[in-house]
Amino acid sequence: MNLSAAIAEQRIQQAIDEGALDELPGAGEPLALDGDDPFMPTEVRMAYKVMKNAGYLPPEVKTRKQIAGMATLMQAATSDDERSAASRRLHYLMLQLQCGRRYTPAIDAAYFDQK
């Protein structure tokens, strides 16, 4: 155990002995884990919770959302040009998801400037 953990444990035990923690709300009740994934490894659970609270989405999830949006856009397209552009974008996003690579704006801009 490192020094900071030992000091924290000592202070927590001191507070327990003094009764400072006796009147806390929820004392003696199980913790409400607010939808934590029980199948997620415990060593990464807190990191994922922090990222979720910060609004972070993994690149794969962002790509999947874009794919869903592109499919809707293709159905709403009114011209062949719009439909073709949306189809190219959809195929690109599906390829990106399969390859698992991160978004690279320089490559993507050159890809979409093609006609």
Biopython code that builds the backbone (N, CA, C, O; Angstrom):
import numpy as np
from Bio.PDB.StructureBuilder import StructureBuilder

atoms = [
    (1, "MET", "N", (0.858, -1.174, 0.000)),
    (1, "MET", "CA", (0.000, 0.000, 0.000)),
    (1, "MET", "C", (0.902, 1.234, 0.000)),
    (1, "MET", "O", (1.873, 1.306, 0.753)),
    (2, "ASN", "N", (0.566, 2.210, -0.860)),
    (2, "ASN", "CA", (1.401, 3.400, -0.914)),
    (2, "ASN", "C", (1.050, 4.360, 0.229)),
    (2, "ASN", "O", (0.071, 4.149, 0.946)),
    (3, "LEU", "N", (1.829, 5.380, 0.386)),
    (3, "LEU", "CA", (1.706, 6.303, 1.509)),
    (3, "LEU", "C", (0.366, 7.033, 1.515)),
    (3, "LEU", "O", (-0.265, 7.151, 2.566)),
    (4, "SER", "N", (-0.078, 7.524, 0.356)),
    (4, "SER", "CA", (-1.335, 8.265, 0.319)),
    (4, "SER", "C", (-2.525, 7.365, 0.647)),
    (4, "SER", "O", (-3.464, 7.808, 1.309)),
    (5, "ALA", "N", (-2.503, 6.115, 0.199)),
    (5, "ALA", "CA", (-3.586, 5.174, 0.527)),
    (5, "ALA", "C", (-3.590, 4.865, 2.017)),
    (5, "ALA", "O", (-4.652, 4.751, 2.630)),
    (6, "ALA", "N", (-2.403, 4.731, 2.598)),
    (6, "ALA", "CA", (-2.308, 4.454, 4.039)),
    (6, "ALA", "C", (-2.847, 5.629, 4.857)),
    (6, "ALA", "O", (-3.551, 5.427, 5.846)),
    (7, "ILE", "N", (-2.520, 6.847, 4.447)),
    (7, "ILE", "CA", (-3.011, 8.036, 5.146)),
    (7, "ILE", "C", (-4.535, 8.127, 5.013)),
    (7, "ILE", "O", (-5.226, 8.432, 5.984)),
    (8, "ALA", "N", (-5.055, 7.865, 3.814)),
    (8, "ALA", "CA", (-6.504, 7.907, 3.599)),
    (8, "ALA", "C", (-7.206, 6.873, 4.472)),
    (8, "ALA", "O", (-8.217, 7.179, 5.104)),
    (9, "GLU", "N", (-6.679, 5.657, 4.510)),
    (9, "GLU", "CA", (-7.277, 4.609, 5.343)),
    (9, "GLU", "C", (-7.255, 4.998, 6.822)),
    (9, "GLU", "O", (-8.218, 4.760, 7.551)),
    (10, "GLN", "N", (-6.151, 5.594, 7.248)),
    (10, "GLN", "CA", (-6.024, 6.021, 8.641)),
    (10, "GLN", "C", (-7.066, 7.088, 8.978)),
    (10, "GLN", "O", (-7.697, 7.031, 10.034)),
    (11, "ARG", "N", (-7.245, 8.052, 8.088)),
    (11, "ARG", "CA", (-8.217, 9.124, 8.343)),
    (11, "ARG", "C", (-9.654, 8.606, 8.303)),
    (11, "ARG", "O", (-10.494, 9.049, 9.086)),
    (12, "ILE", "N", (-9.937, 7.681, 7.405)),
    (12, "ILE", "CA", (-11.274, 7.089, 7.349)),
    (12, "ILE", "C", (-11.555, 6.325, 8.640)),
    (12, "ILE", "O", (-12.633, 6.453, 9.220)),
    (13, "GLN", "N", (-10.593, 5.538, 9.083)),
    (13, "GLN", "CA", (-10.768, 4.775, 10.330)),
    (13, "GLN", "C", (-10.945, 5.716, 11.517)),
    (13, "GLN", "O", (-11.758, 5.441, 12.400)),
    (14, "GLN", "N", (-10.209, 6.810, 11.556)),
    (14, "GLN", "CA", (-10.342, 7.803, 12.624)),
    (14, "GLN", "C", (-11.740, 8.415, 12.618)),
    (14, "GLN", "O", (-12.339, 8.596, 13.678)),
    (15, "ALA", "N", (-12.270, 8.740, 11.421)),
    (15, "ALA", "CA", (-13.619, 9.300, 11.322)),
    (15, "ALA", "C", (-14.668, 8.290, 11.772)),
    (15, "ALA", "O", (-15.651, 8.659, 12.414)),
    (16, "ILE", "N", (-14.465, 7.022, 11.439)),
    (16, "ILE", "CA", (-15.393, 5.975, 11.887)),
    (16, "ILE", "C", (-15.372, 5.864, 13.401)),
    (16, "ILE", "O", (-16.420, 5.792, 14.042)),
    (17, "ASP", "N", (-14.173, 5.851, 13.969)),
    (17, "ASP", "CA", (-14.030, 5.732, 15.428)),
    (17, "ASP", "C", (-14.664, 6.913, 16.163)),
    (17, "ASP", "O", (-15.220, 6.742, 17.248)),
    (18, "GLU", "N", (-14.582, 8.116, 15.572)),
    (18, "GLU", "CA", (-15.158, 9.310, 16.191)),
    (18, "GLU", "C", (-16.657, 9.427, 15.941)),
    (18, "GLU", "O", (-17.314, 10.279, 16.538)),
    (19, "GLY", "N", (-17.209, 8.583, 15.066)),
    (19, "GLY", "CA", (-18.634, 8.616, 14.775)),
    (19, "GLY", "C", (-19.033, 9.681, 13.768)),
    (19, "GLY", "O", (-20.218, 9.987, 13.637)),
    (20, "ALA", "N", (-18.078, 10.247, 13.059)),
    (20, "ALA", "CA", (-18.365, 11.316, 12.104)),
    (20, "ALA", "C", (-19.147, 10.813, 10.886)),
    (20, "ALA", "O", (-19.762, 11.608, 10.176)),
    (21, "LEU", "N", (-19.127, 9.515, 10.644)),
    (21, "LEU", "CA", (-19.793, 8.969, 9.464)),
    (21, "LEU", "C", (-21.119, 8.288, 9.802)),
    (21, "LEU", "O", (-21.760, 7.712, 8.922)),
    (22, "ASP", "N", (-21.535, 8.350, 11.065)),
    (22, "ASP", "CA", (-22.732, 7.617, 11.490)),
    (22, "ASP", "C", (-24.025, 8.204, 10.934)),
    (22, "ASP", "O", (-24.949, 7.445, 10.642)),
    (23, "GLU", "N", (-24.128, 9.494, 10.777)),
    (23, "GLU", "CA", (-25.385, 10.140, 10.398)),
    (23, "GLU", "C", (-25.478, 10.476, 8.902)),
    (23, "GLU", "O", (-26.299, 11.303, 8.506)),
    (24, "LEU", "N", (-24.672, 9.861, 8.101)),
    (24, "LEU", "CA", (-24.711, 10.141, 6.663)),
    (24, "LEU", "C", (-25.959, 9.539, 6.027)),
    (24, "LEU", "O", (-26.406, 8.472, 6.447)),
    (25, "PRO", "N", (-26.537, 10.210, 5.012)),
    (25, "PRO", "CA", (-27.696, 9.629, 4.332)),
    (25, "PRO", "C", (-27.310, 8.307, 3.664)),
    (25, "PRO", "O", (-26.249, 8.200, 3.048)),
    (26, "GLY", "N", (-28.172, 7.314, 3.791)),
    (26, "GLY", "CA", (-27.923, 6.015, 3.175)),
    (26, "GLY", "C", (-27.008, 5.117, 3.982)),
    (26, "GLY", "O", (-26.598, 4.063, 3.496)),
    (27, "ALA", "N", (-26.674, 5.511, 5.213)),
    (27, "ALA", "CA", (-25.781, 4.691, 6.033)),
    (27, "ALA", "C", (-26.414, 3.326, 6.271)),
    (27, "ALA", "O", (-27.593, 3.240, 6.614)),
    (28, "GLY", "N", (-25.647, 2.272, 6.093)),
    (28, "GLY", "CA", (-26.125, 0.917, 6.325)),
    (28, "GLY", "C", (-26.908, 0.322, 5.168)),
    (28, "GLY", "O", (-27.348, -0.824, 5.249)),
    (29, "GLU", "N", (-27.093, 1.084, 4.084)),
    (29, "GLU", "CA", (-27.828, 0.595, 2.926)),
    (29, "GLU", "C", (-26.848, 0.271, 1.795)),
    (29, "GLU", "O", (-25.767, 0.855, 1.726)),
    (30, "PRO", "N", (-27.222, -0.656, 0.912)),
    (30, "PRO", "CA", (-26.329, -0.951, -0.226)),
    (30, "PRO", "C", (-26.225, 0.251, -1.160)),
    (30, "PRO", "O", (-27.150, 1.057, -1.264)),
    (31, "LEU", "N", (-25.108, 0.354, -1.822)),
    (31, "LEU", "CA", (-24.888, 1.453, -2.764)),
    (31, "LEU", "C", (-25.777, 1.296, -3.986)),
    (31, "LEU", "O", (-25.934, 0.190, -4.506)),
    (32, "ALA", "N", (-26.356, 2.389, -4.445)),
    (32, "ALA", "CA", (-27.092, 2.398, -5.712)),
    (32, "ALA", "C", (-26.072, 2.696, -6.805)),
    (32, "ALA", "O", (-25.499, 3.785, -6.839)),
    (33, "LEU", "N", (-25.845, 1.748, -7.685)),
    (33, "LEU", "CA", (-24.775, 1.887, -8.666)),
    (33, "LEU", "C", (-25.208, 2.598, -9.946)),
    (33, "LEU", "O", (-24.411, 2.698, -10.879)),
    (34, "ASP", "N", (-26.427, 3.088, -10.021)),
    (34, "ASP", "CA", (-26.906, 3.915, -11.133)),
    (34, "ASP", "C", (-26.584, 3.329, -12.508)),
    (34, "ASP", "O", (-25.990, 4.003, -13.350)),
    (35, "GLY", "N", (-26.963, 2.115, -12.726)),
    (35, "GLY", "CA", (-26.843, 1.538, -14.055)),
    (35, "GLY", "C", (-25.434, 1.140, -14.456)),
    (35, "GLY", "O", (-25.169, 0.972, -15.646)),
    (36, "ASP", "N", (-24.527, 0.985, -13.512)),
    (36, "ASP", "CA", (-23.208, 0.504, -13.882)),
    (36, "ASP", "C", (-23.339, -0.865, -14.528)),
    (36, "ASP", "O", (-24.172, -1.676, -14.124)),
    (37, "ASP", "N", (-22.531, -1.108, -15.510)),
    (37, "ASP", "CA", (-22.570, -2.381, -16.212)),
    (37, "ASP", "C", (-21.901, -3.442, -15.352)),
    (37, "ASP", "O", (-20.695, -3.369, -15.119)),
    (38, "PRO", "N", (-22.660, -4.433, -14.871)),
    (38, "PRO", "CA", (-22.061, -5.444, -14.008)),
    (38, "PRO", "C", (-21.082, -6.357, -14.748)),
    (38, "PRO", "O", (-20.286, -7.052, -14.117)),
    (39, "PHE", "N", (-21.138, -6.361, -16.075)),
    (39, "PHE", "CA", (-20.248, -7.220, -16.850)),
    (39, "PHE", "C", (-18.945, -6.528, -17.234)),
    (39, "PHE", "O", (-18.044, -7.160, -17.784)),
    (40, "MET", "N", (-18.843, -5.241, -16.947)),
    (40, "MET", "CA", (-17.625, -4.492, -17.240)),
    (40, "MET", "C", (-16.589, -4.793, -16.154)),
    (40, "MET", "O", (-16.927, -4.809, -14.970)),
    (41, "PRO", "N", (-15.353, -5.028, -16.537)),
    (41, "PRO", "CA", (-14.313, -5.291, -15.530)),
    (41, "PRO", "C", (-14.223, -4.144, -14.525)),
    (41, "PRO", "O", (-14.287, -2.974, -14.903)),
    (42, "THR", "N", (-14.078, -4.480, -13.262)),
    (42, "THR", "CA", (-14.074, -3.461, -12.210)),
    (42, "THR", "C", (-12.933, -2.470, -12.356)),
    (42, "THR", "O", (-13.066, -1.315, -11.951)),
    (43, "GLU", "N", (-11.816, -2.897, -12.924)),
    (43, "GLU", "CA", (-10.665, -1.994, -13.015)),
    (43, "GLU", "C", (-10.857, -0.883, -14.045)),
    (43, "GLU", "O", (-10.128, 0.108, -14.000)),
    (44, "VAL", "N", (-11.807, -1.007, -14.969)),
    (44, "VAL", "CA", (-12.046, 0.054, -15.949)),
    (44, "VAL", "C", (-13.408, 0.722, -15.760)),
    (44, "VAL", "O", (-13.729, 1.670, -16.477)),
    (45, "ARG", "N", (-14.196, 0.255, -14.827)),
    (45, "ARG", "CA", (-15.557, 0.775, -14.638)),
    (45, "ARG", "C", (-15.567, 2.272, -14.341)),
    (45, "ARG", "O", (-16.364, 3.006, -14.923)),
    (46, "MET", "N", (-14.700, 2.733, -13.451)),
    (46, "MET", "CA", (-14.674, 4.152, -13.085)),
    (46, "MET", "C", (-14.216, 5.007, -14.267)),
    (46, "MET", "O", (-14.756, 6.089, -14.493)),
    (47, "ALA", "N", (-13.236, 4.535, -15.010)),
    (47, "ALA", "CA", (-12.763, 5.304, -16.169)),
    (47, "ALA", "C", (-13.877, 5.481, -17.192)),
    (47, "ALA", "O", (-14.049, 6.568, -17.743)),
    (48, "TYR", "N", (-14.631, 4.422, -17.448)),
    (48, "TYR", "CA", (-15.737, 4.513, -18.397)),
    (48, "TYR", "C", (-16.836, 5.440, -17.877)),
    (48, "TYR", "O", (-17.460, 6.166, -18.651)),
    (49, "LYS", "N", (-17.066, 5.413, -16.584)),
    (49, "LYS", "CA", (-18.088, 6.286, -16.006)),
    (49, "LYS", "C", (-17.679, 7.758, -16.156)),
    (49, "LYS", "O", (-18.509, 8.607, -16.482)),
    (50, "VAL", "N", (-16.410, 8.049, -15.918)),
    (50, "VAL", "CA", (-15.908, 9.421, -16.064)),
    (50, "VAL", "C", (-16.049, 9.877, -17.520)),
    (50, "VAL", "O", (-16.481, 10.999, -17.784)),
    (51, "MET", "N", (-15.682, 9.003, -18.459)),
    (51, "MET", "CA", (-15.795, 9.359, -19.877)),
    (51, "MET", "C", (-17.258, 9.564, -20.271)),
    (51, "MET", "O", (-17.573, 10.481, -21.030)),
    (52, "LYS", "N", (-18.144, 8.720, -19.761)),
    (52, "LYS", "CA", (-19.567, 8.856, -20.067)),
    (52, "LYS", "C", (-20.112, 10.174, -19.528)),
    (52, "LYS", "O", (-20.853, 10.869, -20.223)),
    (53, "ASN", "N", (-19.749, 10.523, -18.291)),
    (53, "ASN", "CA", (-20.214, 11.775, -17.686)),
    (53, "ASN", "C", (-19.660, 13.002, -18.409)),
    (53, "ASN", "O", (-20.277, 14.067, -18.395)),
    (54, "ALA", "N", (-18.496, 12.847, -19.039)),
    (54, "ALA", "CA", (-17.886, 13.956, -19.777)),
    (54, "ALA", "C", (-18.447, 14.074, -21.193)),
    (54, "ALA", "O", (-18.107, 15.008, -21.919)),
    (55, "GLY", "N", (-19.308, 13.129, -21.589)),
    (55, "GLY", "CA", (-19.895, 13.187, -22.923)),
    (55, "GLY", "C", (-19.030, 12.569, -23.998)),
    (55, "GLY", "O", (-19.268, 12.792, -25.185)),
    (56, "TYR", "N", (-18.030, 11.796, -23.607)),
    (56, "TYR", "CA", (-17.138, 11.168, -24.577)),
    (56, "TYR", "C", (-17.823, 9.973, -25.225)),
    (56, "TYR", "O", (-18.441, 9.158, -24.539)),
    (57, "LEU", "N", (-17.715, 9.872, -26.521)),
    (57, "LEU", "CA", (-18.185, 8.702, -27.247)),
    (57, "LEU", "C", (-16.999, 8.070, -27.959)),
    (57, "LEU", "O", (-16.218, 8.777, -28.595)),
    (58, "PRO", "N", (-16.850, 6.760, -27.867)),
    (58, "PRO", "CA", (-15.786, 6.109, -28.628)),
    (58, "PRO", "C", (-15.998, 6.322, -30.123)),
    (58, "PRO", "O", (-17.138, 6.458, -30.567)),
    (59, "PRO", "N", (-14.928, 6.352, -30.904)),
    (59, "PRO", "CA", (-15.045, 6.584, -32.347)),
    (59, "PRO", "C", (-15.986, 5.598, -33.037)),
    (59, "PRO", "O", (-16.691, 5.974, -33.973)),
    (60, "GLU", "N", (-16.007, 4.353, -32.591)),
    (60, "GLU", "CA", (-16.880, 3.356, -33.213)),
    (60, "GLU", "C", (-18.348, 3.729, -33.044)),
    (60, "GLU", "O", (-19.151, 3.550, -33.960)),
    (61, "VAL", "N", (-18.694, 4.249, -31.869)),
    (61, "VAL", "CA", (-20.085, 4.633, -31.609)),
    (61, "VAL", "C", (-20.457, 5.844, -32.467)),
    (61, "VAL", "O", (-21.559, 5.907, -33.013)),
    (62, "LYS", "N", (-19.537, 6.803, -32.583)),
    (62, "LYS", "CA", (-19.795, 7.970, -33.436)),
    (62, "LYS", "C", (-20.021, 7.534, -34.886)),
    (62, "LYS", "O", (-20.928, 8.028, -35.556)),
    (63, "THR", "N", (-19.192, 6.608, -35.360)),
    (63, "THR", "CA", (-19.325, 6.125, -36.732)),
    (63, "THR", "C", (-20.653, 5.424, -36.933)),
    (63, "THR", "O", (-21.302, 5.617, -37.961)),
    (64, "ARG", "N", (-21.069, 4.615, -35.973)),
    (64, "ARG", "CA", (-22.362, 3.926, -36.083)),
    (64, "ARG", "C", (-23.519, 4.927, -36.132)),
    (64, "ARG", "O", (-24.487, 4.725, -36.866)),
    (65, "LYS", "N", (-23.417, 6.003, -35.353)),
    (65, "LYS", "CA", (-24.461, 7.035, -35.388)),
    (65, "LYS", "C", (-24.480, 7.731, -36.746)),
    (65, "LYS", "O", (-25.548, 8.033, -37.279)),
    (66, "GLN", "N", (-23.302, 7.985, -37.303)),
    (66, "GLN", "CA", (-23.231, 8.609, -38.620)),
    (66, "GLN", "C", (-23.812, 7.695, -39.693)),
    (66, "GLN", "O", (-24.472, 8.165, -40.620)),
    (67, "ILE", "N", (-23.569, 6.398, -39.571)),
    (67, "ILE", "CA", (-24.120, 5.434, -40.531)),
    (67, "ILE", "C", (-25.645, 5.464, -40.485)),
    (67, "ILE", "O", (-26.295, 5.467, -41.530)),
    (68, "ALA", "N", (-26.211, 5.486, -39.300)),
    (68, "ALA", "CA", (-27.670, 5.546, -39.168)),
    (68, "ALA", "C", (-28.206, 6.834, -39.788)),
    (68, "ALA", "O", (-29.239, 6.819, -40.457)),
    (69, "GLY", "N", (-27.513, 7.936, -39.572)),
    (69, "GLY", "CA", (-27.931, 9.209, -40.154)),
    (69, "GLY", "C", (-27.824, 9.216, -41.670)),
    (69, "GLY", "O", (-28.672, 9.793, -42.350)),
    (70, "MET", "N", (-26.793, 8.581, -42.203)),
    (70, "MET", "CA", (-26.609, 8.526, -43.651)),
    (70, "MET", "C", (-27.683, 7.675, -44.307)),
    (70, "MET", "O", (-28.165, 8.017, -45.387)),
    (71, "ALA", "N", (-28.060, 6.587, -43.684)),
    (71, "ALA", "CA", (-29.123, 5.749, -44.243)),
    (71, "ALA", "C", (-30.422, 6.542, -44.334)),
    (71, "ALA", "O", (-31.154, 6.429, -45.318)),
    (72, "THR", "N", (-30.706, 7.333, -43.323)),
    (72, "THR", "CA", (-31.902, 8.185, -43.334)),
    (72, "THR", "C", (-31.785, 9.257, -44.412)),
    (72, "THR", "O", (-32.754, 9.547, -45.114)),
    (73, "LEU", "N", (-30.604, 9.842, -44.540)),
    (73, "LEU", "CA", (-30.377, 10.878, -45.549)),
    (73, "LEU", "C", (-30.540, 10.321, -46.959)),
    (73, "LEU", "O", (-31.090, 10.996, -47.829)),
    (74, "MET", "N", (-30.072, 9.104, -47.191)),
    (74, "MET", "CA", (-30.218, 8.481, -48.506)),
    (74, "MET", "C", (-31.689, 8.304, -48.869)),
    (74, "MET", "O", (-32.077, 8.514, -50.018)),
    (75, "GLN", "N", (-32.498, 7.923, -47.899)),
    (75, "GLN", "CA", (-33.925, 7.728, -48.159)),
    (75, "GLN", "C", (-34.616, 9.056, -48.442)),
    (75, "GLN", "O", (-35.586, 9.097, -49.199)),
    (76, "ALA", "N", (-34.129, 10.144, -47.844)),
    (76, "ALA", "CA", (-34.752, 11.450, -48.021)),
    (76, "ALA", "C", (-34.200, 12.217, -49.212)),
    (76, "ALA", "O", (-34.705, 13.292, -49.534)),
    (77, "ALA", "N", (-33.170, 11.685, -49.877)),
    (77, "ALA", "CA", (-32.544, 12.392, -51.005)),
    (77, "ALA", "C", (-33.546, 12.567, -52.135)),
    (77, "ALA", "O", (-34.328, 11.667, -52.442)),
    (78, "THR", "N", (-33.505, 13.743, -52.745)),
    (78, "THR", "CA", (-34.457, 14.050, -53.816)),
    (78, "THR", "C", (-33.841, 13.960, -55.200)),
    (78, "THR", "O", (-34.564, 13.884, -56.194)),
    (79, "SER", "N", (-32.518, 13.968, -55.280)),
    (79, "SER", "CA", (-31.879, 13.888, -56.594)),
    (79, "SER", "C", (-30.872, 12.738, -56.608)),
    (79, "SER", "O", (-30.451, 12.238, -55.564)),
    (80, "ASP", "N", (-30.505, 12.341, -57.816)),
    (80, "ASP", "CA", (-29.524, 11.263, -57.960)),
    (80, "ASP", "C", (-28.158, 11.679, -57.412)),
    (80, "ASP", "O", (-27.433, 10.860, -56.849)),
    (81, "ASP", "N", (-27.812, 12.967, -57.581)),
    (81, "ASP", "CA", (-26.529, 13.451, -57.068)),
    (81, "ASP", "C", (-26.474, 13.356, -55.547)),
    (81, "ASP", "O", (-25.476, 12.910, -54.982)),
    (82, "GLU", "N", (-27.550, 13.778, -54.891)),
    (82, "GLU", "CA", (-27.599, 13.692, -53.423)),
    (82, "GLU", "C", (-27.533, 12.246, -52.970)),
    (82, "GLU", "O", (-26.813, 11.914, -52.029)),
    (83, "ARG", "N", (-28.281, 11.394, -53.636)),
    (83, "ARG", "CA", (-28.317, 9.979, -53.284)),
    (83, "ARG", "C", (-26.945, 9.337, -53.499)),
    (83, "ARG", "O", (-26.502, 8.523, -52.689)),
    (84, "SER", "N", (-26.286, 9.702, -54.577)),
    (84, "SER", "CA", (-24.960, 9.160, -54.879)),
    (84, "SER", "C", (-23.933, 9.610, -53.841)),
    (84, "SER", "O", (-23.118, 8.812, -53.377)),
    (85, "ALA", "N", (-23.978, 10.897, -53.480)),
    (85, "ALA", "CA", (-23.040, 11.411, -52.461)),
    (85, "ALA", "C", (-23.284, 10.743, -51.115)),
    (85, "ALA", "O", (-22.340, 10.379, -50.414)),
    (86, "ALA", "N", (-24.546, 10.585, -50.761)),
    (86, "ALA", "CA", (-24.863, 9.929, -49.490)),
    (86, "ALA", "C", (-24.450, 8.468, -49.524)),
    (86, "ALA", "O", (-23.987, 7.929, -48.519)),
    (87, "SER", "N", (-24.615, 7.826, -50.670)),
    (87, "SER", "CA", (-24.216, 6.426, -50.804)),
    (87, "SER", "C", (-22.707, 6.273, -50.660)),
    (87, "SER", "O", (-22.236, 5.353, -49.990)),
    (88, "ARG", "N", (-21.947, 7.169, -51.285)),
    (88, "ARG", "CA", (-20.479, 7.125, -51.141)),
    (88, "ARG", "C", (-20.076, 7.313, -49.681)),
    (88, "ARG", "O", (-19.218, 6.603, -49.157)),
    (89, "ARG", "N", (-20.711, 8.280, -49.047)),
    (89, "ARG", "CA", (-20.403, 8.539, -47.628)),
    (89, "ARG", "C", (-20.759, 7.327, -46.766)),
    (89, "ARG", "O", (-20.001, 6.957, -45.870)),
    (90, "LEU", "N", (-21.902, 6.714, -47.035)),
    (90, "LEU", "CA", (-22.319, 5.537, -46.275)),
    (90, "LEU", "C", (-21.330, 4.386, -46.449)),
    (90, "LEU", "O", (-20.950, 3.735, -45.476)),
    (91, "HIS", "N", (-20.920, 4.141, -47.678)),
    (91, "HIS", "CA", (-19.947, 3.065, -47.927)),
    (91, "HIS", "C", (-18.614, 3.361, -47.249)),
    (91, "HIS", "O", (-17.966, 2.470, -46.700)),
    (92, "TYR", "N", (-18.222, 4.617, -47.299)),
    (92, "TYR", "CA", (-16.980, 5.005, -46.636)),
    (92, "TYR", "C", (-17.061, 4.770, -45.127)),
    (92, "TYR", "O", (-16.131, 4.230, -44.528)),
    (93, "LEU", "N", (-18.176, 5.176, -44.517)),
    (93, "LEU", "CA", (-18.331, 5.002, -43.068)),
    (93, "LEU", "C", (-18.355, 3.519, -42.683)),
    (93, "LEU", "O", (-17.800, 3.129, -41.656)),
    (94, "MET", "N", (-18.992, 2.709, -43.505)),
    (94, "MET", "CA", (-19.022, 1.276, -43.224)),
    (94, "MET", "C", (-17.622, 0.672, -43.325)),
    (94, "MET", "O", (-17.246, -0.180, -42.520)),
    (95, "LEU", "N", (-16.865, 1.114, -44.307)),
    (95, "LEU", "CA", (-15.487, 0.653, -44.443)),
    (95, "LEU", "C", (-14.649, 1.115, -43.255)),
    (95, "LEU", "O", (-13.836, 0.357, -42.725)),
    (96, "GLN", "N", (-14.854, 2.355, -42.847)),
    (96, "GLN", "CA", (-14.127, 2.901, -41.701)),
    (96, "GLN", "C", (-14.429, 2.092, -40.439)),
    (96, "GLN", "O", (-13.529, 1.812, -39.647)),
    (97, "LEU", "N", (-15.684, 1.724, -40.257)),
    (97, "LEU", "CA", (-16.067, 0.929, -39.097)),
    (97, "LEU", "C", (-15.429, -0.457, -39.145)),
    (97, "LEU", "O", (-14.965, -0.967, -38.125)),
    (98, "GLN", "N", (-15.406, -1.058, -40.315)),
    (98, "GLN", "CA", (-14.818, -2.386, -40.454)),
    (98, "GLN", "C", (-13.315, -2.368, -40.204)),
    (98, "GLN", "O", (-12.764, -3.293, -39.608)),
    (99, "CYS", "N", (-12.671, -1.327, -40.657)),
    (99, "CYS", "CA", (-11.217, -1.230, -40.495)),
    (99, "CYS", "C", (-10.821, -0.815, -39.086)),
    (99, "CYS", "O", (-9.707, -1.089, -38.638)),
    (100, "GLY", "N", (-11.746, -0.149, -38.387)),
    (100, "GLY", "CA", (-11.461, 0.258, -37.022)),
    (100, "GLY", "C", (-10.469, 1.394, -36.911)),
    (100, "GLY", "O", (-9.854, 1.589, -35.863)),
    (101, "ARG", "N", (-10.311, 2.138, -37.981)),
    (101, "ARG", "CA", (-9.357, 3.250, -37.897)),
    (101, "ARG", "C", (-10.058, 4.504, -37.418)),
    (101, "ARG", "O", (-11.281, 4.618, -37.487)),
    (102, "ARG", "N", (-9.280, 5.420, -36.944)),
    (102, "ARG", "CA", (-9.834, 6.682, -36.463)),
    (102, "ARG", "C", (-10.041, 7.643, -37.635)),
    (102, "ARG", "O", (-9.459, 7.483, -38.708)),
    (103, "TYR", "N", (-10.876, 8.631, -37.397)),
    (103, "TYR", "CA", (-11.200, 9.646, -38.394)),
    (103, "TYR", "C", (-9.967, 10.458, -38.730)),
    (103, "TYR", "O", (-9.295, 10.970, -37.834)),
    (104, "THR", "N", (-9.665, 10.580, -40.007)),
    (104, "THR", "CA", (-8.530, 11.390, -40.453)),
    (104, "THR", "C", (-9.033, 12.430, -41.445)),
    (104, "THR", "O", (-9.278, 12.100, -42.605)),
    (105, "PRO", "N", (-9.193, 13.686, -41.012)),
    (105, "PRO", "CA", (-9.801, 14.723, -41.841)),
    (105, "PRO", "C", (-9.110, 14.949, -43.179)),
    (105, "PRO", "O", (-9.794, 15.214, -44.168)),
    (106, "ALA", "N", (-7.785, 14.856, -43.253)),
    (106, "ALA", "CA", (-7.084, 15.130, -44.511)),
    (106, "ALA", "C", (-7.475, 14.113, -45.580)),
    (106, "ALA", "O", (-7.731, 14.480, -46.727)),
    (107, "ILE", "N", (-7.521, 12.860, -45.210)),
    (107, "ILE", "CA", (-7.895, 11.818, -46.166)),
    (107, "ILE", "C", (-9.367, 11.963, -46.532)),
    (107, "ILE", "O", (-9.728, 11.855, -47.704)),
    (108, "ASP", "N", (-10.208, 12.201, -45.554)),
    (108, "ASP", "CA", (-11.640, 12.287, -45.790)),
    (108, "ASP", "C", (-11.986, 13.452, -46.712)),
    (108, "ASP", "O", (-12.855, 13.308, -47.572)),
    (109, "ALA", "N", (-11.344, 14.580, -46.560)),
    (109, "ALA", "CA", (-11.633, 15.736, -47.394)),
    (109, "ALA", "C", (-11.287, 15.419, -48.858)),
    (109, "ALA", "O", (-12.056, 15.752, -49.760)),
    (110, "ALA", "N", (-10.155, 14.789, -49.091)),
    (110, "ALA", "CA", (-9.764, 14.441, -50.451)),
    (110, "ALA", "C", (-10.741, 13.411, -51.044)),
    (110, "ALA", "O", (-11.059, 13.476, -52.231)),
    (111, "TYR", "N", (-11.201, 12.492, -50.248)),
    (111, "TYR", "CA", (-12.128, 11.462, -50.705)),
    (111, "TYR", "C", (-13.455, 12.078, -51.162)),
    (111, "TYR", "O", (-14.000, 11.680, -52.192)),
    (112, "PHE", "N", (-13.968, 13.033, -50.409)),
    (112, "PHE", "CA", (-15.277, 13.596, -50.721)),
    (112, "PHE", "C", (-15.229, 14.694, -51.764)),
    (112, "PHE", "O", (-16.272, 15.077, -52.295)),
    (113, "ASP", "N", (-14.048, 15.213, -52.073)),
    (113, "ASP", "CA", (-13.956, 16.217, -53.124)),
    (113, "ASP", "C", (-13.975, 15.584, -54.516)),
    (113, "ASP", "O", (-14.093, 16.296, -55.513)),
    (114, "GLN", "N", (-13.861, 14.256, -54.596)),
    (114, "GLN", "CA", (-13.920, 13.557, -55.872)),
    (114, "GLN", "C", (-15.338, 13.617, -56.424)),
    (114, "GLN", "O", (-16.307, 13.670, -55.667)),
    (115, "LYS", "N", (-15.450, 13.608, -57.741)),
    (115, "LYS", "CA", (-16.774, 13.573, -58.385)),
    (115, "LYS", "C", (-16.849, 12.439, -59.339)),
    (115, "LYS", "O", (-17.881, 12.239, -59.980)),
]
sb = StructureBuilder()
sb.init_structure("model")
sb.init_model(0)
sb.init_chain("A")
sb.init_seg("    ")
for serial, (resi, resn, name, xyz) in enumerate(atoms, 1):
    if name == "N":
        sb.init_residue(resn, " ", resi, " ")
    sb.init_atom(name, np.array(xyz, "f"), 0.0, 1.0, " ", f" {name:<3s}", serial, name[0])
structure = sb.get_structure()
